[in-house]
């Protein structure tokens, strides 16, 4: 897999994994910005939740900007590629679930890293492995959002750090999927 593809795959998995790992019934309302660094460069991201089952992740800028809106109750995910006026719509199989605790961590084979201050937030840390990657994630104890995540895969390291955080619910308009002027493609 090429480094650029791995970077994109890592971003997409982080954008959904962070919200799913740090969720109550649905992720709490929040609006956060992140800096994502790896050997390909640095990218700014914005992740938000309305607290009612809708999340939004924005990444890239200009022609590379993409937005993913996940509708947990509707079990649907929309990836919007603004430069191409295209929307990829697919079934979302993830779960909003509960906070990653000892029971859930055991199911994932995650290791409890304890608590520590990360980027100014008191966090609970977890480390887990998948077939091709090793991830260390730090979740804010009070806000239940990802503060830092480091993934190593295929010799590449991707690090995502929270830069700003607000517990206020973003405007509902952030969770609306564009209509006219966009081509919708069904994703399996």
GILINWO-V892025 format. One record per backbone hydrogen bond with DSSP energy under -0.5 kcal/mol. NH is the residue of the N-H (numbers start at 1). CO is the residue of the C=O. E is the energy in kcal/mol with one decimal. If there is no record, write none. Layout:
{{NH CO E} {NH CO E}}
This chain:
{{6 2 -2.6} {7 3 -2.6} {8 4 -2.2} {9 5 -2.8} {10 6 -2.7} {11 7 -2.2} {12 8 -2.4} {13 9 -2.5} {14 10 -2.5} {15 11 -2.5} {16 12 -1.4} {17 13 -3.0} {18 14 -2.3} {19 15 -0.5} {20 16 -2.2} {21 17 -3.2} {22 18 -1.4} {23 20 -0.9} {24 26 -0.9} {30 49 -1.8} {31 166 -2.0} {32 47 -3.0} {33 164 -1.6} {34 45 -2.8} {35 161 -2.5} {36 43 -3.2} {37 35 -0.5} {37 159 -3.1} {38 41 -2.0} {41 38 -1.8} {43 36 -2.7} {45 34 -2.6} {46 58 -2.0} {47 32 -2.8} {48 56 -2.5} {49 30 -2.2} {50 54 -2.1} {55 70 -2.1} {56 48 -2.4} {57 68 -2.3} {58 46 -2.9} {59 66 -2.4} {60 44 -0.9} {64 61 -1.9} {65 62 -1.6} {66 59 -2.6} {67 80 -2.2} {68 57 -2.7} {69 67 -0.5} {69 78 -2.7} {70 55 -2.3} {70 68 -0.5} {71 69 -0.5} {71 76 -3.3} {72 53 -2.8} {72 70 -0.8} {75 71 -0.7} {75 72 -1.0} {76 71 -1.9} {77 90 -2.9} {78 69 -2.8} {79 88 -2.5} {80 67 -3.9} {80 78 -0.6} {81 79 -0.6} {81 86 -2.9} {82 65 -0.6} {82 80 -0.8} {84 81 -0.8} {85 81 -0.6} {85 82 -0.9} {86 81 -1.9} {87 183 -3.0} {88 79 -2.9} {89 87 -0.7} {89 185 -2.6} {90 77 -2.4} {91 187 -0.6} {92 75 -2.7} {93 91 -0.6} {100 21 -1.4} {101 99 -1.0} {105 101 -3.1} {106 102 -2.1} {107 103 -1.6} {108 104 -1.6} {109 105 -0.9} {109 106 -0.6} {110 105 -2.8} {111 127 -3.3} {113 125 -2.6} {114 125 -0.6} {116 123 -1.8} {118 121 -3.3} {121 118 -2.0} {123 116 -2.8} {123 121 -0.6} {124 139 -2.5} {125 114 -2.8} {126 137 -2.5} {127 111 -1.9} {128 135 -2.5} {130 133 -2.8} {134 152 -2.0} {135 128 -3.0} {136 150 -2.6} {137 126 -2.9} {138 148 -3.1} {139 124 -2.7} {140 145 -2.9} {141 122 -2.8} {144 140 -2.0} {147 138 -3.2} {148 138 -1.4} {149 160 -2.2} {150 136 -2.6} {151 158 -2.7} {152 134 -2.6} {153 151 -0.5} {153 156 -2.5} {154 132 -0.7} {156 153 -2.6} {158 151 -2.9} {159 37 -3.0} {160 149 -2.9} {161 35 -2.4} {162 147 -2.9} {163 33 -3.4} {164 33 -1.2} {166 31 -1.6} {170 49 -0.5} {174 171 -1.9} {175 172 -2.1} {176 173 -1.1} {182 179 -1.4} {183 85 -2.7} {184 182 -0.5} {185 87 -3.3} {185 183 -0.5} {187 89 -3.8}}
